[in-house]
Amino acid sequence: MKEITSYQVDLTYQLTTHEMMKLYHYVSRSEYDVYLYQNGQVADAGNFPKLLSFFLIASSKKPLVIVIDGEKPDEGYQHIKQLLNKNVKQAKIRNRHKVEVDNDISFVI
């Protein structure tokens, strides 16, 4: 079952370019859609130029919101957390939404 889960993450320092590359490579090869949010700015973590631009203006002094869309988002989050292991000061789940598929959908034309 697909879920959309968001996590609030406090970073100890700004991500390095190497950490951004690791995050991008993981997300672009995974089955997850991952978005980052801070101060009204949103970035698709599977798009490296947007990810890089996002971190140019992001602050390590404010929490970062990571939104993961896909099956078993907790597993994706655990992998992302391992990639950023030394940088995650604190993290918690903000919201979780399960998408239930209704097979009885009909269209009226």
C-alpha positions in Angstrom: 0.0 0.0 0.0 1.4 3.4 -0.9 2.0 5.9 1.8 3.1 9.5 2.1 5.1 10.2 5.2 6.9 13.3 6.3 9.8 13.6 8.7 11.1 16.7 10.5 14.9 16.5 10.6 17.4 18.7 12.4 20.8 18.7 10.8 24.0 19.4 12.6 25.6 21.1 9.6 24.8 22.0 5.9 25.0 18.9 3.6 28.3 18.5 1.7 28.2 18.0 -2.0 29.2 14.4 -1.5 26.2 13.9 0.8 23.9 15.5 -1.7 25.3 13.2 -4.4 24.7 10.1 -2.2 21.1 11.3 -1.5 20.4 12.0 -5.2 21.8 8.6 -6.3 19.7 6.7 -3.8 16.5 8.6 -4.6 17.0 8.4 -8.4 17.4 4.7 -8.2 14.7 3.9 -5.7 11.0 3.5 -6.1 10.3 6.5 -3.8 9.4 10.1 -4.6 11.3 12.2 -2.1 10.8 15.9 -1.6 12.6 18.3 0.7 10.9 21.4 2.2 12.2 24.3 4.2 11.1 28.0 4.4 8.6 27.7 1.5 11.1 26.1 -0.8 10.6 22.6 -2.2 13.0 20.3 -4.0 12.7 17.0 -5.7 15.6 14.9 -4.3 15.6 12.9 -7.6 16.6 16.0 -9.6 20.2 16.9 -8.8 20.2 20.6 -10.1 17.1 21.3 -8.0 18.6 19.5 -5.0 21.8 21.5 -5.2 19.9 24.8 -5.6 17.7 23.9 -2.6 20.8 23.4 -0.3 22.4 26.6 -1.5 19.6 28.5 0.3 18.7 26.0 3.0 19.8 26.6 6.6 21.1 24.0 9.0 19.7 26.1 11.9 16.1 25.3 10.8 14.4 21.9 10.6 14.2 20.3 7.2 11.1 18.3 6.2 11.6 15.2 4.1 8.5 13.9 2.4 8.6 10.3 1.1 6.0 8.9 -1.2 5.9 5.1 -2.0 5.5 1.7 -0.5 7.0 1.3 3.0 8.4 4.8 3.2 9.9 4.0 6.7 12.4 1.8 4.9 13.4 4.5 2.5 13.7 7.0 5.4 16.0 4.6 7.3 18.2 4.3 4.3 18.3 8.1 3.8 19.1 8.5 7.5 22.0 6.1 7.2 23.4 8.1 4.3 23.3 11.3 6.4 24.2 9.4 9.6 26.7 11.9 11.0 24.6 14.9 10.1 21.2 14.0 11.6 20.9 15.6 15.1 17.2 14.7 15.7 14.4 13.4 13.5 10.7 12.6 14.0 7.6 11.7 12.0 5.4 14.6 11.2 2.5 13.0 9.2 1.6 9.7 7.7 -1.1 9.1 5.1 -2.0 5.8 3.6 -3.4 5.6 0.1 -6.1 3.0 -0.2 -6.9 1.8 -3.7 -10.6 1.4 -4.5 -11.1 -1.2 -7.3 -14.8 -0.2 -7.6 -14.2 3.1 -9.4 -16.5 3.8 -12.3 -16.5 6.6 -14.8 -19.6 8.3 -16.1 -19.3 9.8 -19.5 
